[in-house]
Amino acid sequence: MPRSNRPLFLARAPYKRRRLRDAARLLPVLGVLLMVLPLMWTPDSRVTLRSWDVAYFFLVWIGLIALAAAFAPGLRAGGGSEDEED
């Protein structure tokens, strides 16, 4: 069998960028789960929001914005060369 000159493993920078893209794709799913959580911990069947629940929604919302802002620099299209090692 002829051997290929291609390396067996991916370079570090594209691998990190791909994992960061995967994490960014899961961010909306995490957001939905965190937003639905207060509805699941209410003991009665009717949905009433308390002041703590509203504060929780805003904290989750701010946290999701912060996570998206942290992911943004690594998701840029031209964010470094493929050969670069971090």
Phi, psi and omega in degrees: 000132179287141179271143178271148177275355180286143178292154181288324183253158177285156174294158186292316184296311178296326178296315178297318180296321179293318178293324178294321176296320177297318179295322179293327178290332179276350182300317177296325178295316176300319179298316179296316180298318179290328179285331181276341183307315179297332178288334180276336183268001175283131185286331183265169185280335180276146185266111174231135180261129175269172182295327179294324179296320179294318176297321177299315178302315181292322177295318177296317180299314179295321178297320178294322177296318180295319177296317178296322177293326178289327179283333189303314181298326180282346182263001179299144184297315183257039187276056176111164181273162182288335184272353186289135176250129180267000000 
